[in-house]
Amino acid sequence: MIQPNENRNRSASIRSTLIAATMLCAASAACAADYPTIPLTPAQETNIGVRVEKITAAAAGTGAVLRLPGSAVFPTRAIQLLSAPAAGVVESIQAEPMEAVAAGAALVTLRSPQLLQWQREYLQAALQARLAGEKLRRDQELFREGIVAESRLQESRSSFLQLEAAQNELRQSLRLAGMSDKGIAALADSRNLSSTLTISAPRKGVVIEQMTAIGQRVDAGAPLAKVAQDSQLWLELHATRQQAALLREGDAVEVEGCARPGKISAISPQLQASSQTLTVRVPLPSASDCVRPNQHVEGVVRTRAAPEGALRVSGAAIAGSGERNVVFLRQKGGFKPVEVEVVGRDAGSASVRGALRAGDEVATGGLAALKGMWLGLGSPAGEGK
């Protein structure tokens, strides 16, 4: 019979060996993490609820199923920056951030002395152009009657064209300030000047940022608001280098709740420094029907080809410790922790690569106890019985 002291000594020896091996491998990036086998008897396996399943080879042509985290964002081309066409003071703000607006809806109202100056200059230019046009018509009639020389007619025509160009330039300035052709024509008829300048939404969308405040003085060209077309949303997903190697432009990406899948349009060539992942861009049809801007999503990608050397295991067989993933491989007299690289996950299963073979058996039950013994946090259940 094994004595209690001997049991305790053997348990302490197991823990010491496992802890030493784990610390040694954690300290060395080059270590292949060849962990020692955790000794277990059949009775101990039963006590901690160990269950096993066989590893299978990934079926040819099925590809891997990758679940990539990310978020829904507006593409750059869907965002329009609205700026002040003239210097002025912000009098009122009609739309708040994240508020939906129709095309032509007022967003910001300015009081602009510069607009008054442009209107006054336009009216002056319009008057001068009209007078020059009348003089040109008189000189044309006099030239046909032989009363004036051709040089006078050419001088009148040149003066009219210059004044007409100046009027068109000022009309364009008023258009850029937000005045319609109808409003400019009404200005010419009524000659009533107005310093009110309204900045309107150029198209249907949502205000994603207000960049000014009531009472603020702004210069011409100062940014006032950003409006985005809410019907256009992209997914920006994040993939590890190993996952990105399996992706191809055109791969379909499914998102829960979205009726139509998107397709990968671009994969970033460089890693993000903070997360060490690559960005995967996915335009999503009818995105506004199922996701919202900045919403966290999970994109499911079914790759076209199975990862080279990949095996299929139950998702329950994978135990994580920090950045490491392991499975517990059945061996004679116990279970051996084996590091694996997870290259894809599906409902209830995963594609992995590691020092494994199809047909090997890995633990899918009792992992909490196995992991505790692997990390030296416990001893085999039932010792001494």
C-alpha positions in Angstrom: 0.0 0.0 0.0 1.2 3.5 -0.9 1.7 5.6 2.3 0.2 9.1 2.6 3.7 10.6 2.9 4.7 8.9 -0.4 1.5 10.2 -2.1 2.4 13.8 -1.0 6.0 13.4 -2.1 4.9 12.1 -5.5 2.3 14.9 -6.0 4.9 17.5 -5.0 7.3 16.0 -7.5 4.7 16.1 -10.3 3.9 19.7 -9.5 7.5 20.8 -9.4 8.3 19.1 -12.7 5.3 20.7 -14.4 5.9 24.2 -13.0 9.6 24.0 -13.9 8.9 23.0 -17.5 6.2 25.6 -17.9 8.4 28.4 -16.6 11.3 27.3 -18.7 9.2 27.4 -21.9 7.5 30.7 -21.0 11.0 32.3 -20.6 12.2 31.2 -24.0 10.4 32.2 -27.2 12.2 29.5 -29.1 11.1 26.7 -26.8 8.8 24.2 -28.6 6.9 23.8 -25.3 7.4 20.0 -25.0 5.5 19.7 -21.7 5.7 16.5 -19.6 2.9 14.1 -19.5 0.3 14.5 -16.7 0.1 11.0 -15.1 -3.5 9.8 -14.5 -5.0 6.4 -13.7 -8.4 5.3 -15.2 -10.0 5.9 -11.9 -8.6 9.4 -11.6 -9.8 10.2 -15.2 -13.3 9.1 -14.1 -13.2 11.2 -10.9 -12.3 14.5 -12.8 -14.8 13.7 -15.7 -12.3 13.2 -18.5 -13.8 12.6 -21.9 -11.9 12.1 -25.2 -12.6 12.6 -28.9 -10.6 11.6 -31.9 -8.9 14.2 -34.1 -9.9 14.2 -37.8 -8.2 15.5 -40.9 -9.7 18.7 -42.4 -11.8 17.6 -45.4 -10.3 18.5 -48.7 -12.0 21.5 -50.4 -14.0 22.4 -47.3 -11.7 25.2 -46.2 -11.6 26.7 -42.8 -14.2 28.7 -41.0 -12.7 31.9 -39.5 -14.5 34.1 -37.0 -13.0 37.6 -37.2 -13.9 40.4 -34.8 -14.3 43.9 -36.0 -16.7 46.9 -36.3 -18.9 48.7 -38.8 -17.5 51.9 -40.1 -18.3 54.6 -42.7 -16.0 54.4 -45.8 -14.1 57.6 -46.5 -16.1 58.2 -49.7 -19.4 58.2 -47.7 -18.3 61.1 -45.5 -18.6 64.7 -46.6 -17.0 67.5 -44.7 -19.0 70.8 -44.7 -17.1 74.0 -44.3 -17.9 77.7 -44.0 -18.0 79.2 -47.4 -17.5 82.7 -45.9 -16.3 84.1 -42.6 -19.0 84.7 -40.0 -20.4 84.0 -36.6 -22.4 80.8 -35.9 -25.9 81.9 -35.1 -27.6 78.5 -34.7 -27.1 74.7 -35.1 -30.1 72.8 -36.5 -28.8 69.2 -36.4 -27.1 67.3 -33.6 -24.5 64.5 -34.0 -26.0 61.1 -35.0 -29.2 62.8 -36.2 -30.6 61.7 -39.5 -31.1 64.5 -42.0 -32.7 64.8 -45.5 -31.0 66.3 -48.5 -31.1 70.1 -48.3 -31.9 70.1 -44.5 -30.3 73.1 -42.7 -27.4 72.1 -40.4 -25.7 75.4 -39.4 -26.7 79.1 -39.8 -24.1 81.8 -39.9 -24.2 85.6 -39.8 -21.7 86.7 -42.4 -20.6 90.3 -43.2 -18.6 88.8 -46.0 -21.8 87.5 -47.6 -23.2 91.0 -47.6 -20.1 92.3 -49.3 -20.4 89.6 -52.0 -24.0 90.4 -52.6 -23.3 94.1 -52.9 -20.4 93.5 -55.3 -22.6 91.2 -57.3 -25.4 93.8 -57.6 -22.8 96.4 -58.7 -21.3 94.0 -61.2 -24.8 93.1 -62.6 -25.7 96.8 -63.0 -22.4 97.6 -64.8 -22.8 94.6 -67.0 -26.3 95.6 -67.9 -25.2 99.1 -68.8 -22.3 97.8 -70.8 -24.7 95.5 -72.7 -27.0 98.4 -73.5 -24.0 100.5 -74.7 -22.9 97.6 -76.9 -26.3 97.3 -78.5 -26.3 101.1 -79.3 -22.9 100.9 -80.8 -23.8 97.9 -82.9 -26.7 99.9 -84.3 -24.6 103.0 -84.9 -21.9 100.9 -86.6 -24.4 99.4 -89.0 -25.5 103.0 -89.9 -21.9 104.0 -90.4 -21.9 106.6 -87.7 -19.2 105.1 -85.4 -15.9 103.4 -86.2 -15.4 99.7 -85.8 -12.7 100.3 -83.1 -15.4 101.9 -80.9 -17.6 98.8 -81.4 -14.8 96.5 -80.4 -14.1 98.6 -77.3 -17.7 98.4 -76.3 -17.7 94.6 -76.8 -14.5 94.1 -74.8 -15.9 96.2 -71.9 -19.1 94.2 -71.9 -17.4 90.8 -71.9 -15.1 91.8 -69.0 -18.0 93.1 -66.9 -20.1 90.0 -67.7 -17.1 87.7 -66.6 -16.9 89.7 -63.3 -20.6 89.3 -62.8 -20.4 85.5 -63.4 -17.5 85.2 -61.0 -19.4 86.9 -58.2 -22.5 84.8 -59.1 -20.4 81.7 -58.6 -19.2 83.0 -55.2 -22.8 83.3 -54.1 -23.5 79.8 -55.3 -20.6 78.5 -53.3 -22.0 80.3 -50.3 -25.1 78.3 -50.6 -27.4 80.6 -52.6 -29.5 79.0 -55.3 -29.9 80.4 -58.8 -33.5 81.3 -57.8 -32.2 83.2 -54.8 -29.6 85.0 -56.8 -32.2 86.1 -59.3 -34.5 87.3 -56.5 -31.5 89.3 -55.1 -31.1 91.0 -58.5 -34.8 91.8 -58.6 -35.4 93.0 -55.0 -31.9 94.2 -54.3 -32.4 93.2 -50.6 -29.2 92.1 -49.0 -29.1 89.4 -46.3 -26.2 88.4 -44.0 -27.9 85.0 -43.2 -25.9 82.0 -44.5 -27.4 78.6 -44.2 -25.2 75.4 -44.5 -27.4 72.5 -45.7 -26.9 68.8 -46.0 -25.8 67.9 -49.6 -27.5 64.5 -49.5 -29.5 62.2 -47.2 -27.5 60.9 -44.4 -26.5 61.2 -40.7 -24.6 63.9 -38.9 -21.6 62.1 -37.4 -19.8 65.2 -36.0 -20.6 68.9 -35.2 -17.4 70.8 -35.2 -18.5 74.2 -34.1 -20.5 76.0 -31.3 -23.1 78.7 -31.2 -21.4 82.1 -31.1 -18.1 80.9 -32.5 -16.5 83.1 -35.1 -15.3 81.0 -38.1 -13.1 81.8 -41.1 -13.9 80.9 -44.6 -13.1 77.2 -45.1 -13.4 76.3 -41.4 -14.9 72.9 -40.9 -18.5 72.9 -39.5 -19.9 69.4 -39.7 -19.4 65.9 -41.1 -22.3 64.1 -42.8 -22.2 60.4 -43.8 -24.4 58.4 -46.0 -25.8 55.9 -43.6 -26.7 53.4 -46.4 -22.9 52.9 -46.9 -21.1 50.9 -44.2 -18.0 48.8 -44.3 -16.8 46.2 -42.0 -13.2 46.5 -40.7 -12.3 43.0 -39.4 -9.1 42.0 -37.7 -7.2 38.8 -38.6 -3.9 37.3 -37.3 -1.1 36.7 -39.8 -2.0 33.0 -39.9 -5.7 33.8 -40.6 -4.9 36.4 -43.2 -2.8 33.9 -45.1 -6.0 31.9 -45.7 -8.1 34.9 -46.9 -8.6 36.0 -50.5 -10.2 39.1 -52.0 -13.7 38.1 -52.9 -14.3 35.6 -50.0 -17.8 35.9 -48.7 -18.3 37.3 -45.1 -21.4 36.6 -43.2 -22.7 38.7 -40.3 -25.4 37.6 -37.9 -28.6 39.4 -38.6 -27.6 40.5 -42.1 -29.5 38.8 -45.0 -26.8 39.3 -47.6 -23.1 38.5 -47.1 -20.3 41.0 -47.9 -17.1 40.2 -49.8 -13.6 41.0 -48.9 -12.4 43.9 -51.0 -8.9 44.5 -49.4 -6.5 43.0 -46.9 -4.0 45.4 -45.3 -0.4 44.5 -46.1 0.9 45.8 -42.7 0.2 44.8 -39.1 -1.4 47.2 -36.6 1.3 47.9 -34.0 -1.0 47.6 -31.0 -2.9 44.4 -31.8 -0.5 42.7 -34.2 -3.4 42.0 -36.6 -4.2 42.9 -40.2 -7.2 44.9 -41.2 -9.7 43.2 -43.6 -12.1 45.5 -45.4 -15.6 44.2 -46.3 -18.2 46.3 -48.0 -21.6 45.1 -46.7 -24.7 45.3 -48.9 -27.8 46.9 -47.2 -25.6 47.4 -44.1 -27.9 50.0 -42.6 -30.6 47.3 -42.3 -28.7 45.1 -39.9 -25.7 47.0 -38.3 -25.1 50.5 -36.9 -22.0 52.7 -37.2 -19.2 51.6 -34.7 -21.1 48.5 -33.8 -18.9 45.6 -32.8 -19.5 42.6 -35.1 -18.1 39.1 -35.9 -17.6 38.3 -39.5 -17.7 34.6 -40.4 -15.5 33.7 -43.4 -15.5 30.3 -45.1 -12.2 30.1 -46.8 -11.9 28.4 -50.2 -9.1 26.0 -49.2 -8.3 24.1 -46.0 -5.2 25.4 -44.2 -2.2 23.2 -45.1 -1.7 20.6 -42.4 -4.8 21.6 -40.5 -6.7 19.1 -38.3 -10.3 19.2 -37.0 -10.8 19.0 -33.2 -13.7 19.7 -30.9 -13.8 23.3 -29.8 -14.1 22.0 -26.2 -10.7 20.4 -26.5 -8.8 23.7 -26.6 -7.5 25.2 -23.4 -5.9 28.6 -23.3 -3.2 30.0 -21.1 -2.1 33.5 -21.9 -1.3 33.6 -25.6 -0.9 29.8 -25.8 -3.5 27.3 -26.8 -3.1 23.6 -25.9 -4.9 20.4 -26.2 -4.4 17.4 -23.9 -3.3 14.5 -26.0 -4.0 11.0 -24.6 -0.9 9.0 -24.0 -0.1 5.8 -22.1 -0.5 6.6 -18.5 -1.9 10.1 -18.8 -2.3 13.2 -21.0 0.3 15.3 -22.6 -0.3 19.1 -23.1 0.5 19.9 -26.8 0.5 23.5 -28.1 -1.6 24.2 -31.2 -2.2 27.1 -33.5 -5.9 27.8 -34.0 -6.4 28.8 -37.7 -10.2 28.6 -37.8 -13.3 28.0 -35.7 -16.8 26.7 -36.6 -19.8 25.9 -34.5 -18.5 23.4 -32.0 -15.2 22.6 -33.8 -11.8 24.2 -34.7 -9.1 23.9 -37.3 -5.7 23.6 -35.6 -2.1 22.9 -36.5 0.4 21.3 -34.2 2.3 18.1 -33.3 -0.8 16.0 -33.8 -2.1 13.3 -36.2 -5.5 12.3 -37.4 -6.8 9.6 -35.1 -5.1 10.9 -32.0 -7.4 11.3 -29.0 -7.6 14.6 -27.1 -9.5 15.4 -23.9 -12.8 17.3 -24.3 -14.0 16.9 -20.7 -12.3 17.5 -17.4 -10.2 20.3 -18.9 -10.4 22.5 -15.9 -8.7 19.9 -13.7 -6.2 19.0 -16.4 -5.3 22.6 -16.9 -4.9 23.1 -13.2 -2.5 20.1 -12.9 -0.6 21.3 -16.0 -0.1 24.7 -14.4 0.7 23.1 -11.0 -2.5 24.3 -9.3 -3.8 20.9 -8.2 -3.0 17.2 -8.0 -4.6 14.2 -9.6 -8.0 13.5 -7.9 -8.2 10.3 -6.0 -4.6 10.0 -4.9 -4.0 7.6 -2.1 -7.3 5.8 -2.7 
